[in-house]
Amino acid sequence: MAIDYTTPLGQVRLLIAEASETGGQVLSDEQVMAFLTLRGDNVYRAAAAALRSIAVSEALTSKVISAQDVSVDGAKLATELRALAKTYDDQAAADHLLEDNGSFFSVHPLTCNDRAEGEEARI
């Protein structure tokens, strides 16, 4: 089944490197959709939450495993996943600022045509 990258589900899968159409996905569609719901349908925040979930799972199950010439360090992988999750959180925050036109204040006109000179204006 092909992944539709124009949907939030497909975009989260792409960001968390679960874009393989042949399977091998750690999270089910229902789990990814739950992360989207929990994060207000923000793709970057959902991907960050999904990566943190995968990192915890990896750290709990993998530990450090060595067999023959192959070694897997779950703690290091979890650290890398958390770092990527932080990157996605930062991107979501930057996008939020852009949506607000990047302004941190608003301007209110202070026209007081119906007041006497020196009369206090209240907003």
N, C-alpha and C positions, 0 to 999 in steps of 0.2 A: 504494500500500500504506500503510495507516494505521500510525502509530507508537504502540506501546503504552507509555504513560507510567508504567505500574505496574511495568515491568521496569527493571532497572539500565541496560540498553542505551538504552531510551527516555529515562530520567532524565538520563543523561550527554548525550544529544543535546539535550535541553531546556536543560541548563545551558550548553552550548557554542554555543547558538543555531543548531543544525542540526536544528531541529524541523519544518522544512518537509516536508510529505508529498509535494510535487511534485518533489523531488530537489534538486539544487544542493548536495549535501553534500560537504564536503572529505574527510572520513574515511569509509572503508567500515565496515560492521558488524563485520567481522573486526578492523579496527584498533581500534575502540572496545572490543570485547571483550578484545583484548590489553591495552589500558590498564587495564581492570577487573581482569584477572588479575594484572598487574604491581603493582597497588595494593591487592591483597587484597580485591577486590570493594567497596571504598569508593567510592561514587559521586562524592563531592566530590573525592577525591584523583585518581580517574581523569579527571574533567573537567579538573582542573588540569593533569595531564600532557598531555591532549589539546590544551588551549589552548596550552601551551608548544610542542608539536610544530607546531601551526598557526602560531604566532608565528615560529618559526625558518624555516619554509617561506616565510612571507610576507616576512620580512626578506631572505631569500636571493634571492627571485624578483622582488619588486616594486620594490625600491629607491624612487626618486621618479620618478613618471611624470606628465607633463603633456601633454595633448592638447586643443587648442582651449580651452574654458573649464573643463575638468575636470582635477583634479590628485589623484593618489593617492600617499600617503607610506607606504610599507611599514614603515619604521622606527617611525613613530608608532603605526601599527596594532599592530605587534608589541609595543610598550611597553604599550599598553592591554590586550592579551591577557595579557601577563605579570602585569599588575596584577590582572586578574580571576582569574587562576590563583592568585595569592597569597591573594586573598580566599577562594577555595574551600579552599586548604590550611588557612587559619586556621579555617574552619568545621569542617573535618574534625577538627582538633585540639580544638576546643571540644566537638564531639560525643563525642570519645573521653574527655574529662574527665567529661562527664555520664554516660557508660556506667559509669565507675568510681565513680559516686555523688559525684564531686567531691572525694573525700578523697585526701589526700596521705600519710596515715599510717594505721596500723591499731593497734587497742588489744588487748593481750593481758592477760588477767586474771593477777594474781600471787597466787594462793592457795597458801599454804604450810602446809597443815594438818598435814602429817606431818613437819615440821621443828621442831627445838628453837628456842627464842627466841634470836635473834641469829645463827642459822645462816645461812650465805650461800645465797641462792636462785639457781639457774642456769636460764637459759631455753634 
